[in-house]
Amino acid sequence: MLPAARLLFTHAAPGDTQEHRRIFGTEVVFGAPHHCAEFPAILLTLPVPNADVGLYPVLQQHAEQLLRQKVGSQAGAGIVAQVAAVIAKNLSQDRARVAQVAQDLNLTPRTLQRKLSDADTSFQQVLDRTRRELAQDYLRQRGLSLAEIAFLLGFQNQSAFNHAFKEWTGVSPGSYRDSLGAA
């Protein structure tokens, strides 16, 4: 295990921080703007001996989606984009529920629903749109099976994903993927 060069925490420092330094074995900073563990950039060049090459496309797709969402939210995106970003982050952990999303946005569920209503949409519509857009992105990744995509989108099983995708697009996920290859 490689130690972090520095750990940052958002909360205030306790009276004595010596125990933190002893436990973590590195510099610990309190009152930071965000939680963070810093590492030397050279660590990114080291090989990972037990890396799962098959997982790479899944992780790459997820990282690219998170980056797109972050850029969108930083560009002054409204409540709908913020909700979509939180939903996308929470889907694979089965945490894309109104209460959880509201909590992540520091809102009450009722306030979240009201703000979405003011934007002429609902939580379910944002959830479905986010799932559809992610599904279409994931289907472009030939290395992802339909079962893996269903899991990433928070569906209980592939059959539920197939049914939802057909409702959204009028075609099955397999047919949609095939049409991408023909295009």
Secondary structure, DSSP 8 states (H G I E B T S, - for coil): ----SEEEESS---S--HHHHHHH-SEEEES-SS-EEE--GGGGGS--TT--GGGHHHHHHHHHHHHHHHHHHHTT--HHHHHHHHHHHHGGGT--SHHHHHHHTT--HHHHHHHHHHTT--HHHHHHHHHHHHHHHHHT-TTS-HHHHHHHTT-SSHHHHHHHHHHHHSS-HHHHHHHHHH-
